[in-house]
Amino acid sequence: MNSLNETIRIGRHTLRNRLVMAPMTRSRADDATGVPSALAAQYYAQRAEAGLIITEGTFPSPMGKGYVRTPGIHSAAQIDGWKRVTDAVHARGGLIFLQLMHTGRISHPDLLPNGATPVAPSAIAAAGQVYTATGPQDFVVPRALETGEIAGIVDAYRFATRHALQAGFDGVELHAASGYLPEQFLSSGTNQRTDRYGGSPENRARFIVEVLNAMIDEAGSDRTGIKISPEMGFNSVTDAAPQETYQYLVQRLGMLKLAYLHLARTGSAFDYRALLRPLFDGPLLVGGRLDRDSAGSLIAQRDADAAVFGSLYLANPDLPQRFAEGAPLNAPDRDTFYSDGPQGYIDYPVLEQTR
């Protein structure tokens, strides 16, 4: 049997294969309400043959929003919208986790309630611009969170996890990569705090550990995963000693008995998979520039337990079938990655349509 087609146990779930659909921002939600569009149920259901679907990043609270037309999970309408998605995926025998994504400083007052200033561990602006409803805007200097405020953000993740389960999700993933709020706390370049959340790797990892414990309180450790991406550099996040930082973090994660560790590989010359895998006694999901052969080799050599695919899954709803048959793949249309509407979202053909 092809190693990609083998089943695997992830927490309390058994995946039908080892192909995981990556979390990918698609910008199709209603911008005013954060409710997933009616098309989202069709989009995710089309890809339900994946061993596991991880949804696009979803903001746990209004202050977590960082992009136009992204979904939330803090209101009753959002829960109902996501329930339509999970029902559609489950009807096709699929499994789906919700990724929780608080963008922190990677936002803008135009995207936040009452024009609020984005929050972050320290008042350090990100380089570059954010896209808003009125066009690109420079990132602003965020407001540094008071120590006493952090528990409230941890609780926002707690309630978001509760809401995800109410919406029918099979589990939740903490987005701790891409320069968003958890990684802002973790990284020395964005965290210059002097309280218990800053300074040492132990203190800088504290926010992530507290959030995960809150999520575990609601979902259980066997329905909770985390995504990391050391030295990705996205959204101008840097760390003075990333290998030390992530080594400490994953040692702590190993104590939590999470459902999985999702490692997104970057262009770093350092092999973080080799460093971190021995520290985490659980399933390792690896993604980043994989194809069928490289993914199969990772799993066959036990360098990963499942392979995560992004744009290939976006463009090929029937990716497991195409891989199994060695069939040609649809090419992703990058011009429609973040556009509104069905084009480039639910209209990629499956094999039966192309034969």
Secondary structure, 3 states (H helix, E strand, C coil): CCHHHCCEEECCEEECCCEEECCCCCCCCCCCCCCCCHHHHHHHHHCCCCCEEEEEEEECCHHHCCCCCCCECCCHHHHHHHHHHHHHHHHCCCCEEEEECCCCCCCCHHHCHHHCCCEECCCCCCCCEEEECCEEEECCCCEECCHHHHHHHHHHHHHHHHHHHHCCCCEEEEECCCCCHHHHHHCCCCCCCCCCCCCCHHHHCHHHHHHHHHHHHHHCHHHEEEEECCCCCHHHCCCCCHHHHHHHHHHHHHCCCCCEEEEECCCCCCCHHHHHHHHCCCCEEEECCCCHHHHHHHHHCCCCCEEEECHHHHHCCCHHHHHHHCCCCCCCCHHHCCCCCCCCCCCCCCHHHHC
